[in-house]
Amino acid sequence: MRLLKPTCSFFFFGILFLALVVARAEPNVLSLPDRPNIILILADDLGYGDLACYNTESKVPTPRIDRLAVQGLRFTDAHSPSTVCTPTRYGILTGRMAFRTGFRGVFDGVGGPCMIEAGRLTLPGMLADRGYATALFGKWHVGMTFFDAEGEPIIENGLAAVRRIDYSRPVPDGPVHRGFARFFGTVSCPTTDWLYAYMEGDRIPVPPTGLIDKSKLPDHFYALDCRAGLIAPDFDLEQVDEVFLRKSQQFLEEHVRENPGQPFFLFHSCQAVHLPSFPAPEFQGKTDAGPHGDFIFQFDAVVGRLMETLDELHVADRTLVIVTSDNGPELPTVQHMRATYDHDGARPWRGVKRDNWEGGHRIPLIVRWPGVVEPGRETAQTVSLTDLMATVAEIIGRELPEDAGEDSVSLLPLLTGRQAESEPLRTYTLQESIRGFSVRFGPWKYLDHRGSGGNNYEVDGHWGAKGFALPDSLPEAPGQLYHLERDPGERQNLYFEHPEMVERLKKELQRMKQTGRSVPWPGSRSARPVSEGKNPAGVSAVEGEAGS
């Protein structure tokens, strides 16, 4: 072996010393795994207060999700882009707010077309372009086009629309046309909407044969929201989440066995815990919080069984796992569980699903990524589920074009620990409800409407929220302004006390609507917020009344 010349030796050790100095100076710089597997587990209507790791007073045990939180990063200020499910799912899959499509409502049947425009870059499409195997098992709910016997597209919802379907005609704009190589699931809410049947790929292999017989279903308070639609002979409303789980597990087992070198993206989209609360028989009576508590417990078990599958396949260490919810908890569920079991799925926030108050869109978000995300961490950074698009793009080294991810910011600096907690990752965060918008700027929150922006707090009943109504501190104001650090319960409207902040956030909301973006595109400065570079935490605090 030939020895190095002295000059080469000095040069070699000099470079080595410099590398060690740089490494010690930047302890948070991590080497990311090459194209990690990704699993996104999305609950339906799971509230911030439904999980024990978010609510110490929860009456439902959630040990598997609690364990996942200890193993990863727990977000305490994460938000769904909308207060209802269809627009949130559009936001997750595109990184773009749904109102920009012109549709802000919710599909409740087989009406179409798909909200995701043909040609738009999607989260699964982007990953497929990078060589990922992509699969969705569960609820779609972003619209798709069915045809009748004359070949006419069905654009309405309801029972009459389901009766018109020609099941021999394939759907042209479903999940397999928007980035997913495999799909098995339901068109809309599995046990709520007018079509109770499973879809595989681009068609329904076992069509419905008759009306659902609701007399054979569980009869309790949480059996609400089950429409009298058509049902297929293989569709058991108590087994939906078990069917979805088996499909996801089968995909994982087959993929790892047959394509061990190919990364995968699995979107596991649950029915749990959307009404009606029909947990599988093995979970019924397993909690002291009634049928809905049992349903939450089943969701926890689904998460745990998927994690066990990763362990059994020896891929857990190279898999990024994301667990979250599409919006806050459902109104009648929270009403009844508060009164009957002293369990509050929205705790500690005001409002529930549909509302623009925090309880409608502040959600649990847990991320585990071995070797990258330090275990046992939590962050109070304000983030949105639209951010998943830019996050994954940065992970796989894909630069988003200007017409994609318009409302998405990469969370990778938070995941790796490079982003200081005192430095906001987002300057502004936008949320939508069916009746209005809200904008976050540090501790400040502006709502461009009176009232909740969602539920009716003037009527009683299952779908009326009069029992939850709180006094309006400023009924004459056309909008609302809260300082969440001082007033997390959104009780003290500061609209007239801080007109400069109201005006600022009004302008930002208008800009976000007009420019088509709420975050800057990295290739241009044209969409930068008015206050880019300023720390919202530096805004003077205002005393207010805290509430729940």
C-alpha positions as CSV (number, residue, x, y, z in Angstrom):
1,M,0.0,0.0,0.0
2,R,1.4,3.4,-1.0
3,L,1.7,6.1,1.6
4,L,0.2,9.5,1.1
5,K,2.6,12.3,0.6
6,P,2.8,14.7,3.6
7,T,1.1,17.5,1.7
8,C,-1.8,15.2,0.7
9,S,-2.1,14.0,4.3
10,F,-2.3,17.6,5.6
11,F,-4.9,18.4,3.0
12,F,-7.0,15.2,3.8
13,F,-7.0,15.8,7.5
14,G,-7.7,19.5,7.1
15,I,-10.9,18.6,5.1
16,L,-11.9,16.0,7.7
17,F,-11.4,18.5,10.5
18,L,-13.5,21.2,8.7
19,A,-16.3,18.7,8.1
20,L,-16.4,17.8,11.8
21,V,-16.5,21.5,12.7
22,V,-19.4,22.1,10.3
23,A,-21.3,19.0,11.6
24,R,-20.9,20.2,15.2
25,A,-22.0,23.7,14.3
26,E,-25.2,22.4,12.7
27,P,-26.5,19.7,15.0
28,N,-30.0,19.8,13.5
29,V,-29.0,19.1,10.0
30,L,-30.2,15.5,9.3
31,S,-29.6,13.2,6.4
32,L,-33.1,12.3,5.2
33,P,-33.9,8.7,4.2
34,D,-34.1,8.1,0.5
35,R,-37.8,8.3,-0.5
36,P,-39.5,7.1,2.7
37,N,-42.7,5.1,2.6
38,I,-45.7,7.3,3.5
39,I,-48.9,6.4,5.3
40,L,-51.6,9.0,5.8
41,I,-54.4,7.9,8.2
42,L,-57.3,10.3,8.0
43,A,-60.1,10.1,10.6
44,D,-63.5,11.6,9.9
45,D,-64.9,14.1,12.4
46,L,-62.4,13.2,15.1
47,G,-62.1,16.1,17.5
48,Y,-59.1,17.6,19.2
49,G,-60.6,16.5,22.6
50,D,-61.3,12.9,21.5
51,L,-57.8,11.7,22.1
52,A,-56.2,11.2,25.5
53,C,-52.9,12.6,24.3
54,Y,-54.7,15.9,23.6
55,N,-57.3,15.9,26.4
56,T,-56.5,14.6,29.8
57,E,-60.2,14.5,30.6
58,S,-61.1,12.3,27.6
59,K,-63.4,9.4,28.6
60,V,-62.2,7.2,25.7
61,P,-59.0,5.3,25.9
62,T,-56.7,5.7,22.9
63,P,-53.5,3.9,23.9
64,R,-52.2,3.2,20.3
65,I,-52.5,6.8,19.2
66,D,-51.1,8.0,22.5
67,R,-48.1,5.8,21.9
68,L,-47.6,7.1,18.4
69,A,-47.5,10.7,19.8
70,V,-44.8,9.7,22.2
71,Q,-42.9,8.2,19.3
72,G,-43.2,11.2,17.1
73,L,-44.2,14.9,16.9
74,R,-47.5,16.1,18.2
75,F,-49.0,19.4,16.7
76,T,-51.1,21.4,19.0
77,D,-52.1,24.2,16.6
78,A,-52.9,22.2,13.4
79,H,-56.0,23.0,11.3
80,S,-58.1,21.5,8.6
81,P,-58.5,23.9,5.7
82,S,-62.2,23.6,6.0
83,T,-64.8,22.8,8.7
84,V,-66.4,20.1,6.7
85,C,-65.0,17.0,4.9
86,T,-65.2,17.4,1.1
87,P,-63.2,20.7,0.9
88,T,-60.7,19.5,3.4
89,R,-60.0,16.3,1.3
90,Y,-59.6,18.5,-1.8
91,G,-57.1,20.6,0.2
92,I,-55.1,17.6,1.4
93,L,-54.9,16.1,-2.1
94,T,-54.0,19.3,-3.9
95,G,-52.4,21.7,-1.4
96,R,-55.1,24.2,-2.5
97,M,-58.1,25.7,-0.8
98,A,-61.4,24.2,-2.2
99,F,-63.2,27.5,-2.5
100,R,-60.9,28.4,-5.4
101,T,-62.8,25.8,-7.4
102,G,-66.1,27.6,-6.9
103,F,-67.6,24.8,-4.8
104,R,-67.5,25.0,-1.0
105,G,-70.2,22.5,-0.1
106,V,-70.2,18.7,0.6
107,F,-71.1,15.9,-1.8
108,D,-73.9,13.7,-0.3
109,G,-74.3,11.1,-3.0
110,V,-73.1,10.3,-6.5
111,G,-73.1,13.8,-8.0
112,G,-70.1,15.0,-9.9
113,P,-67.9,15.9,-11.5
114,C,-64.7,15.4,-9.5
115,M,-63.6,18.6,-7.7
116,I,-60.0,17.9,-8.6
117,E,-59.5,19.4,-12.1
118,A,-58.0,17.1,-14.8
119,G,-54.4,17.9,-15.2
120,R,-53.9,19.4,-11.7
121,L,-50.9,18.0,-9.8
122,T,-52.1,16.0,-6.8
123,L,-50.2,14.5,-3.8
124,P,-50.5,10.9,-5.1
125,G,-49.8,12.0,-8.7
126,M,-46.6,13.8,-7.6
127,L,-45.5,10.7,-5.7
128,A,-46.3,8.4,-8.6
129,D,-44.1,10.5,-10.8
130,R,-41.3,9.8,-8.4
131,G,-41.8,6.1,-8.6
132,Y,-44.1,5.5,-5.6
133,A,-46.8,2.9,-5.6
134,T,-50.0,4.8,-4.6
135,A,-53.2,3.4,-3.1
136,L,-56.3,4.8,-1.4
137,F,-58.6,2.6,0.7
138,G,-61.6,4.2,2.2
139,K,-63.7,7.3,1.7
140,W,-63.1,9.5,-1.4
141,H,-65.8,12.2,-1.1
142,V,-64.3,14.6,-3.7
143,G,-66.9,13.8,-6.4
144,M,-66.8,11.7,-9.5
145,T,-69.0,11.3,-12.6
146,F,-71.5,8.5,-13.0
147,F,-73.6,8.0,-16.1
148,D,-77.2,6.9,-16.7
149,A,-78.3,4.4,-19.3
150,E,-78.3,7.1,-22.1
151,G,-74.7,8.0,-21.2
152,E,-75.7,11.3,-19.6
153,P,-73.6,12.4,-16.6
154,I,-75.3,12.5,-13.3
155,I,-74.6,15.8,-11.6
156,E,-77.3,15.8,-8.8
157,N,-77.2,13.9,-5.5
158,G,-80.0,12.0,-3.7
159,L,-81.8,8.7,-4.0
160,A,-83.1,9.5,-7.5
161,A,-79.6,10.0,-8.8
162,V,-78.5,6.6,-7.4
163,R,-81.4,4.9,-9.2
164,R,-80.2,6.4,-12.5
165,I,-76.7,4.9,-12.4
166,D,-75.7,2.6,-15.2
167,Y,-73.1,0.4,-13.3
168,S,-71.7,-1.0,-16.6
169,R,-70.2,2.4,-17.4
170,P,-66.8,3.2,-15.8
171,V,-66.2,6.5,-13.9
172,P,-63.8,8.8,-15.8
173,D,-62.7,11.0,-12.9
174,G,-62.2,9.0,-9.8
175,P,-59.2,8.3,-7.6
176,V,-57.4,6.2,-10.3
177,H,-57.6,9.2,-12.6
178,R,-56.1,11.6,-10.0
179,G,-52.9,9.8,-9.0
180,F,-53.9,6.6,-7.2
181,A,-52.9,3.4,-8.9
182,R,-55.3,1.5,-6.7
183,F,-58.6,2.4,-5.1
184,F,-61.1,0.5,-3.0
185,G,-63.7,2.4,-1.1
186,T,-66.8,4.5,-1.3
187,V,-67.9,7.5,-3.3
188,S,-69.0,9.6,-0.4
189,C,-69.6,9.0,3.3
190,P,-69.7,5.2,3.6
191,T,-72.6,4.8,6.0
192,T,-74.4,8.2,5.6
193,D,-75.0,8.8,1.9
194,W,-77.5,7.4,-0.6
195,L,-75.2,4.8,-2.2
196,Y,-74.2,2.0,0.2
197,A,-71.8,0.0,-2.0
198,Y,-68.0,-0.5,-2.5
199,M,-66.2,0.8,-5.5
200,E,-63.0,-0.7,-6.9
201,G,-60.9,1.1,-9.5
202,D,-63.3,2.9,-11.8
203,R,-66.6,1.0,-11.2
204,I,-68.8,-0.6,-8.6
205,P,-68.5,-4.4,-8.9
206,V,-71.5,-5.3,-6.7
207,P,-74.2,-2.7,-7.3
208,P,-77.1,-2.1,-4.8
209,T,-80.2,-4.3,-5.1
210,G,-82.7,-2.5,-2.9
211,L,-83.4,0.0,-0.2
212,I,-81.5,-0.1,3.1
213,D,-83.5,-1.6,5.9
214,K,-82.8,0.7,8.8
215,S,-84.9,-1.5,11.2
216,K,-82.0,-4.0,11.2
217,L,-79.4,-1.4,12.2
218,P,-78.4,-0.4,15.7
219,D,-80.9,1.8,17.4
220,H,-79.4,4.5,19.6
221,F,-78.8,8.2,19.7
222,Y,-75.6,8.0,17.5
223,A,-77.5,6.2,14.7
224,L,-78.2,9.6,13.2
225,D,-77.3,10.7,9.7
226,C,-78.0,7.4,7.9
227,R,-80.0,8.3,4.7
228,A,-82.5,5.9,3.2
229,G,-80.5,4.9,0.2
230,L,-79.8,1.8,-1.9
231,I,-77.5,-0.9,-0.5
232,A,-75.4,-3.6,-2.1
233,P,-75.7,-7.2,-0.7
234,D,-72.1,-7.3,0.4
235,F,-72.3,-4.0,2.3
236,D,-72.4,-4.3,6.1
237,L,-72.5,-0.9,7.8
238,E,-70.8,-2.2,11.0
239,Q,-67.9,-3.7,9.1
240,V,-66.9,-0.8,6.8
241,D,-63.8,0.2,8.7
242,E,-62.7,-3.5,9.1
243,V,-63.0,-3.9,5.3
244,F,-60.9,-0.8,4.7
245,L,-58.3,-2.0,7.2
246,R,-58.0,-5.4,5.6
247,K,-57.6,-3.8,2.2
248,S,-54.8,-1.6,3.5
249,Q,-53.0,-4.4,5.3
250,Q,-53.3,-6.6,2.2
251,F,-51.8,-3.9,0.0
252,L,-48.9,-3.4,2.4
253,E,-48.2,-7.2,2.6
254,E,-48.3,-7.7,-1.1
255,H,-46.3,-4.6,-2.0
256,V,-43.5,-5.3,0.5
257,R,-43.3,-8.9,-0.7
258,E,-43.5,-8.3,-4.4
259,N,-41.8,-4.8,-4.7
260,P,-39.5,-4.4,-1.6
261,G,-37.4,-1.7,-3.2
262,Q,-40.3,0.5,-4.3
263,P,-41.6,3.1,-1.8
264,F,-45.3,3.4,-1.3
265,F,-47.9,6.0,-0.4
266,L,-51.0,4.6,1.4
267,F,-53.9,6.9,2.1
268,H,-56.1,5.1,4.6
269,S,-59.3,7.2,4.7
270,C,-61.6,6.0,7.5
271,Q,-65.4,6.0,8.0
272,A,-64.6,6.4,11.8
273,V,-65.8,8.4,13.5
274,H,-68.4,10.0,11.3
275,L,-72.1,9.5,12.2
276,P,-73.8,7.1,12.4
277,S,-71.6,5.5,15.1
278,F,-71.7,1.8,14.1
279,P,-68.5,0.3,15.5
280,A,-67.8,-3.3,14.6
281,P,-69.3,-5.9,17.0
282,E,-65.9,-6.6,18.6
283,F,-65.6,-3.0,19.8
284,Q,-69.2,-2.6,21.0
285,G,-69.4,-1.9,24.7
286,K,-65.6,-1.7,25.1
287,T,-65.6,1.8,26.6
288,D,-67.6,3.6,29.2
289,A,-68.5,6.3,26.7
290,G,-71.3,4.7,24.7
291,P,-71.4,3.8,21.0
292,H,-69.4,6.8,19.8
293,G,-66.8,6.2,22.4
294,D,-66.5,2.6,21.1
295,F,-66.2,4.0,17.6
296,I,-63.3,6.2,18.7
297,F,-61.7,3.2,20.4
298,Q,-62.1,1.3,17.1
299,F,-60.3,4.0,15.2
300,D,-57.5,3.8,17.7
301,A,-57.3,0.1,17.1
302,V,-57.2,0.6,13.3
303,V,-54.1,2.9,13.8
304,G,-52.5,0.3,16.1
305,R,-53.1,-2.6,13.7
306,L,-51.6,-0.6,10.8
307,M,-48.5,0.1,12.9
308,E,-48.3,-3.5,13.8
309,T,-48.4,-4.5,10.1
310,L,-45.5,-2.1,9.4
311,D,-43.5,-3.8,12.3
312,E,-44.3,-7.3,11.0
313,L,-43.1,-6.3,7.5
314,H,-39.9,-4.7,8.9
315,V,-40.6,-1.4,7.2
316,A,-41.6,0.8,10.2
317,D,-38.2,2.4,10.4
318,R,-38.4,3.7,6.9
319,T,-42.1,4.8,6.9
320,L,-43.4,8.3,7.6
321,V,-46.8,8.0,9.4
322,I,-49.3,10.8,9.6
323,V,-52.5,10.6,11.7
324,T,-55.0,13.4,11.6
325,S,-58.7,14.3,11.1
326,D,-60.7,16.2,8.4
327,N,-62.4,18.6,10.7
328,G,-63.7,19.0,14.3
329,P,-66.3,16.7,16.0
330,E,-69.9,16.5,15.0
331,L,-72.5,18.7,16.7
332,P,-75.0,16.1,18.0
333,T,-72.2,13.8,19.0
334,V,-70.6,16.5,21.2
335,Q,-73.9,17.6,22.6
336,H,-74.9,14.1,23.7
337,M,-71.5,13.0,24.9
338,R,-71.1,16.1,27.0
339,A,-74.4,15.5,28.7
340,T,-74.2,11.7,29.0
341,Y,-70.6,10.8,29.5
342,D,-68.9,14.1,30.4
343,H,-66.7,13.7,27.3
344,D,-66.0,16.8,25.2
345,G,-64.6,16.0,21.7
346,A,-64.0,19.7,21.1
347,R,-62.3,20.5,24.4
348,P,-60.9,23.1,25.1
349,W,-62.2,25.0,22.1
350,R,-65.4,26.8,21.2
351,G,-67.4,25.4,18.3
352,V,-67.7,22.0,16.5
353,K,-67.7,20.7,12.9
354,R,-69.0,23.4,10.5
355,D,-68.1,26.3,12.8
356,N,-65.2,28.7,12.0
357,W,-64.4,28.9,15.7
358,E,-61.4,26.7,16.8
359,G,-63.4,23.6,17.6
360,G,-64.5,23.4,14.0
361,H,-61.1,23.1,12.4
362,R,-58.4,22.7,15.1
363,I,-57.5,19.0,14.8
364,P,-55.1,16.4,16.1
365,L,-52.0,15.9,14.0
366,I,-49.3,13.4,14.8
367,V,-46.3,12.6,12.7
368,R,-43.9,9.7,13.3
369,W,-40.8,9.3,11.1
370,P,-38.0,7.3,12.7
371,G,-34.5,8.7,12.3
372,V,-35.9,12.2,11.3
373,V,-38.6,13.2,13.7
374,E,-37.2,13.3,17.3
375,P,-39.6,11.2,19.5
376,G,-41.7,12.9,22.2
377,R,-41.7,16.4,20.7
378,E,-44.6,18.7,20.4
379,T,-45.0,22.0,18.5
380,A,-47.4,25.0,18.8
381,Q,-46.6,26.2,15.3
382,T,-49.8,27.0,13.3
383,V,-50.1,24.6,10.3
384,S,-52.7,23.4,7.9
385,L,-53.4,20.1,6.3
386,T,-52.9,21.8,2.9
387,D,-49.2,21.8,4.0
388,L,-48.8,18.1,3.3
389,M,-48.4,18.8,-0.4
390,A,-45.4,21.1,-0.1
391,T,-44.0,18.9,2.7
392,V,-43.9,15.8,0.6
393,A,-42.7,17.7,-2.4
394,E,-39.6,18.8,-0.4
395,I,-39.1,15.3,1.0
396,I,-38.9,13.8,-2.5
397,G,-37.0,16.7,-4.0
398,R,-39.8,17.9,-6.2
399,E,-40.2,21.7,-6.9
400,L,-43.9,22.6,-7.1
401,P,-44.9,24.5,-10.2
402,E,-46.7,27.8,-9.8
403,D,-50.1,26.3,-10.5
404,A,-49.8,23.7,-7.7
405,G,-49.9,23.8,-3.9
406,E,-51.1,27.4,-3.8
407,D,-51.9,27.2,-0.1
408,S,-49.2,24.8,1.0
409,V,-46.0,25.4,3.1
410,S,-43.5,22.7,3.7
411,L,-43.4,21.3,7.3
412,L,-40.1,19.6,6.8
413,P,-38.2,22.2,8.9
414,L,-40.5,21.4,11.8
415,L,-40.2,17.7,11.3
416,T,-36.4,17.8,11.3
417,G,-36.1,20.3,14.2
418,R,-34.5,23.0,12.0
419,Q,-37.3,25.5,12.6
420,A,-37.1,27.3,15.9
421,E,-40.4,27.3,17.8
422,S,-40.1,31.1,18.2
423,E,-39.9,31.6,14.4
424,P,-43.4,31.1,12.7
425,L,-43.3,28.8,9.8
426,R,-46.5,30.4,8.4
427,T,-47.2,34.1,8.4
428,Y,-50.9,33.6,7.7
429,T,-53.2,30.6,7.8
430,L,-56.5,30.6,6.0
431,Q,-59.6,28.5,6.9
432,E,-62.9,28.2,5.2
433,S,-66.4,27.3,6.3
434,I,-69.5,27.1,4.1
435,R,-70.5,30.6,5.2
436,G,-67.2,32.5,5.6
437,F,-63.4,32.6,6.2
438,S,-61.0,33.0,9.1
439,V,-57.4,34.1,9.0
440,R,-54.7,33.5,11.6
441,F,-51.7,35.8,12.1
442,G,-49.8,34.6,15.1
443,P,-52.1,34.8,18.1
444,W,-54.6,36.9,16.2
445,K,-57.6,35.4,14.5
446,Y,-60.0,37.3,12.2
447,L,-63.4,35.9,11.0
448,D,-65.1,37.8,8.2
449,H,-68.6,37.1,9.4
450,R,-70.9,37.2,12.4
451,G,-71.6,34.1,14.4
452,S,-70.2,30.6,13.9
453,G,-70.0,30.6,10.1
454,G,-71.6,27.1,10.3
455,N,-74.1,25.7,12.8
456,N,-77.3,27.4,13.8
457,Y,-77.0,28.6,17.4
458,E,-80.6,29.9,17.5
459,V,-82.5,26.5,17.2
460,D,-82.7,23.4,19.4
461,G,-82.6,19.8,18.3
462,H,-80.0,17.3,17.2
463,W,-78.7,19.7,14.5
464,G,-79.4,22.9,16.3
465,A,-76.7,24.4,18.7
466,K,-78.8,26.6,20.9
467,G,-77.7,24.7,24.0
468,F,-74.1,25.7,23.2
469,A,-74.8,29.4,22.5
470,L,-72.6,31.9,24.3
471,P,-73.3,35.6,24.7
472,D,-72.1,37.7,21.7
473,S,-69.7,40.2,23.2
474,L,-70.1,42.5,20.2
475,P,-73.3,41.8,18.3
476,E,-73.1,45.0,16.3
477,A,-69.7,44.1,14.7
478,P,-69.8,42.8,11.1
479,G,-66.9,40.4,11.9
480,Q,-64.8,39.0,14.7
481,L,-61.3,39.5,16.0
482,Y,-59.8,37.4,18.8
483,H,-56.4,37.1,20.5
484,L,-56.1,33.4,21.1
485,E,-53.3,33.5,23.6
486,R,-55.3,35.7,25.9
487,D,-58.7,34.4,24.9
488,P,-58.5,30.8,23.6
489,G,-62.3,30.4,24.1
490,E,-63.0,33.2,21.5
491,R,-65.3,35.0,23.9
492,Q,-64.1,38.6,23.7
493,N,-64.5,40.2,20.2
494,L,-61.9,42.9,19.7
495,Y,-63.2,44.0,16.3
496,F,-63.6,47.7,17.3
497,E,-60.7,47.8,19.8
498,H,-58.1,47.0,17.1
499,P,-59.3,48.4,13.8
500,E,-55.7,48.4,12.4
501,M,-55.5,44.6,12.9
502,V,-59.0,44.1,11.4
503,E,-58.0,46.2,8.4
504,R,-54.7,44.4,8.0
505,L,-56.3,40.9,8.0
506,K,-59.1,42.0,5.8
507,K,-56.6,43.1,3.2
508,E,-54.7,39.8,3.5
509,L,-57.9,37.9,3.0
510,Q,-58.7,39.9,-0.1
511,R,-55.2,39.4,-1.4
512,M,-55.4,35.6,-0.8
513,K,-58.6,35.5,-2.8
514,Q,-57.5,37.7,-5.6
515,T,-54.0,36.2,-6.2
516,G,-55.1,32.6,-6.0
517,R,-52.5,31.9,-3.3
518,S,-52.2,32.3,0.5
519,V,-48.5,31.5,0.5
520,P,-45.6,32.7,-1.7
521,W,-44.6,30.6,-4.6
522,P,-40.8,30.0,-4.2
523,G,-40.2,31.1,-7.8
524,S,-41.8,34.6,-7.4
525,R,-42.2,37.3,-4.8
526,S,-45.5,38.5,-6.3
527,A,-47.6,36.6,-3.8
528,R,-45.8,37.6,-0.7
529,P,-47.9,38.7,2.3
530,V,-48.1,42.3,3.3
531,S,-46.1,41.7,6.5
532,E,-43.6,39.1,5.2
533,G,-40.6,38.8,7.6
534,K,-42.4,40.2,10.7
535,N,-42.8,38.0,13.7
536,P,-46.5,37.9,14.7
537,A,-45.5,36.9,18.2
538,G,-44.1,40.4,18.5
539,V,-47.6,42.0,18.2
540,S,-48.6,43.5,21.5
541,A,-50.8,41.2,23.5
542,V,-54.4,42.1,24.5
543,E,-56.0,41.0,27.7
544,G,-59.2,38.9,27.2
545,E,-61.3,36.4,28.9
546,A,-60.3,32.8,28.4
547,G,-63.0,30.2,27.9
548,S,-63.6,26.7,26.7
